[in-house]
Structure formats: C-alpha cells, structure tokens
Amino acid sequence: MTDDIRKIKLLLVDDETDFLEAMQPGLERRGFSVTTAESGLAALDMLSSEPFDVVVLDVKMPGIDGVSTFREIKQMAPSLPVLILTGHGNIEQAFETSREGVYEYLTKPCDVATLASVARLASIETRRDEAADKPADAEIRVLLVDDDRDFLEAITPPLERRGLTVCVAHTCRDALRYAAEQELHVAVVDVVMPDVDGIRLLRQLREANPLLEVIVLTGHPTAENARQGLKDGAFDFLTKPQSVKDLLSKIHAAYEHQQQISNRARAKKVDDILSNQPD
C-alpha cells in the first residue's frame, strides 16, 4: 500500500447508517481515511472546515439531496472530485450532473472494491490535472474582484495550488489600489459590484494599466454587457459558475496574450531608442 493511497481522505455521505457502517471498514482496509456524514448539511459543514480528496454522495437523502449537495460543494471547492451513488437511477439526471462536473455516477448496491477503485482514480487524476495545470516557468499574478466572499474563498485556493499568485478585492476601490501597487498580469472581474459596476471597473483598470488583461464574469449575462465589455478591452466575457479548469485555461490564455503585447511594447521601445541615437 503506497503513501499516495494512505493519504486519500474520503468523505462518505448517506442517511443510511447501516450503509456507512458497512462501507467504512472496507474502504479503510483499502487505504482510505474515511469520514462519514448522515446528511448533506453535515457534509457541507465538514467541508467548510476540513480538506478532503474525494466525496461520495448518496443521491436520495432527506433535506438537501445528493445533487443539491453536489452543487453546493462545487461552489465551495470546484476542483474536488465528487461521486454520486443512487439506488434510483435516472439517465437524464446522470447526464446533467455529469455535465456539471460529477466525476462518476454509480448505481447502488455498489461493492466496496468498485467504489474504492473509482474513488482512488478520481483523487489521482485530480492531483495529476492540478500538477499539469501549474505554469512551468512563470508566476502569473491574478487579481480576483468580486463582492461575493464565498466565491472568492472557494476559487482562490485551487488557483493558488496551480501556481498562481492571487490577490482578492471585494470592492472596486480595493481593486484599483491593488492594480496601482502591484504588478498584475490578469484581472477577473465580476460585473455586479456594490460600488462600481464591473464594466466601468474594466475601463478604469485598463486606463491604469493598458497591459492588464481583464476577464469579466457574470451570473446574469446580457448581450449588451458582453458587447460593451469586449469593446472596452475585455479579454473574455464568461458566465458563472465557471469550473476551475476552464477559468484557469482562460487565465493562461490571457496571460500569454499579455506577454505577447508586453514583449512587442518592449521591442518597440528599444527600436525607438536605437532610432534616436546619432550615427
């Protein structure tokens, strides 16, 4: 049994106590550190205070069901792999939740060996993807601007684990202060802000630093906002929620674009200096 297997922390969520008691020993014998929760609310409370490598949810639970719990988890920890177990298979529901990021959808009864195998693979693949997403030779400095503190607390750790340096601002005033004080490559800005809307902030950030690439995020997209944002120099206009992987891909693309423009600007400055030198 390897260290990697022993380090996998699994949260098993089901309102059936018998199921938890039956599965926990078998998973632990296979190298997992297992914590159990008997409701979606209990699981969310545990996730808010303790990191896990993988979560296994029963779909049918009183109160918050497995699908609703999954969606809350994705807001809290977008990169955390989630497996959903059900004794009430629904192809349409499985398809929809798979699109939203469920790692696997297994039918109960599911034997412990199969569950362990899929959970282990989910953890290993997620770690591998996070390692692959880290920039090899560059420190990308990103400013996240959103008055939704829960969103910032959820998205910041996975971005930092992928090698980004992240600053967070809850107001436009703080965002402009960070932009003035620090060298930044990319800003991710929410459209709806309490003091200044994101489109206006986009203009102000671009005025303060023309090389800063700005990605605009919104939970309420409109064609006019998108058109105006792109007109004012936004690198891209994305709707919430965005997976960490997709957002990271956009940040990397914005960084590459910023570096290309920055390199061209430096080359032009050198050419201008040389052209003004006496023969």
C-alpha positions, 0 to 999 in steps of 0.5 A: 500500500503506497503513501499516495493511497494512505493519504486519500481522505474520503468523505462518505455521505448517506442517511443510511447508517447501516450503509456507512457502517458497512462501507467504512471498514472496507474502504479503510482496509483499502487505504482510505481515511474515511469520514462519514456524514448522515446528511448533506448539511453535515457534509457541507459543514465538514467541508467548510472546515476540513480538506478532503480528496474525494466525496461520495454522495448518496443521491436520495437523502432527506433535506438537501439531496445528493445533487443539491449537495453536489452543487453546493460543494462545487461552489465551495471547492470546484476542483474536488472530485465528487461521486454520486451513488443512487439506488434510483437511477435516472439517465437524464439526471446522470447526464446533467450532473455529469455535465456539471462536473460529477466525476462518476455516477454509480448505481447502488448496491455498489461493492466496496472494491468498485467504489474504492477503485473509482474513488482512488482514480478520481483523487489521482487524476485530480492531483495529476490535472492540478500538477499539469495545470501549474505554469512551468516557468512563470508566476502569473499574478491574478487579481480576483474582484468580486463582492461575493466572499464565498466565491472568492474563498472557494476559487482562490485556493485551487488557483493558488495550488496551480501556481498562481499568485492571487490577490482578492478585492471585494470592492472596486476601490480595493481593486484599483489600489491593488492594480496601482501597487502591484504588478498584475498580469490578469484581472477577473472581474465580476460585473455586479459590484456594490460600488462600481459596476464591473464594466466601468471597473474594466475601463478604469483598470485598463486606463491604469494599466493598458497591459492588464488583461481583464476577464469579466464574469457574470451570473446574469449575462446580457448581450449588451454587457458582453458587447460593451465589455469586449469593446472596452478591452475585455479579454473574455466575457464568461458566465458563472459558475465557471469550473476551475479548469476552464477559468484557469485555461482562460487565465493562461490564455490571457496571460500569454496574450499579455506577454505577447503585447508586453514583449512587442511594447518592449521591442518597440521601445528599444527600436525607438531608442536605437532610432534616436541615437546619432550615427 
